[in-house]
């Protein structure tokens, strides 16, 4: 489904979803949720070239 196209618009989407799902005070307390979400997304969506074994 255009996996190569997904990773590109993903970062802005995550940034928008992060503050929406997580209140501001929570984001300040736990700055990790943002990088954690990125890691989960990267693992869920294998980047073309990053994980050729997955393809």
N, C-alpha and C positions, 0 to 999 in steps of 0.2 A: 504493500500500500504506500509506495513512495517512501521507504524507510530512509533513503538518503535525504529526502526533503524534510522529514520530521525533525531530526536533530537541530536543524537551523532555527526554525521558529519556536523550538522548545524553550530555550533560555528565557526569552521575554515572557512566555506564557507562565513559566514557573515563578518568575519574579512577581507577576501580577497575582497569581494564585496564592503565593506565600503570605503576603500582607493581608489578603482577603480572608484566608482560612485562619491565620494566626494573628491575634490582636497585636498592636504595637508593643505593649509592655512585655508580652511573651517573647516577641522577636528580640527585644533588647536583652531579656534574661537569657534566652537560649539562641545565640547567633548560629548555633550548629544546625538547627532544623533546615536552614536554607541549603548549606552544602550537602547535608544528608539527603535531601530530596533530589539534588542534582546527581548524587552518586546512585541513588535508586533508579532514577530515570536513565542514566548512562548504562546501568546494568540491564534494565528492562529493554532499552532500545539500543541494540548493538550498532555502533557506528561503522559505516562502510569503510573497511581498511583497518579499523581498530581491532576488530575481532573477525578475521577472515574464516576462522574455524567455525564460528556460529552460522555463517552464511551457508 
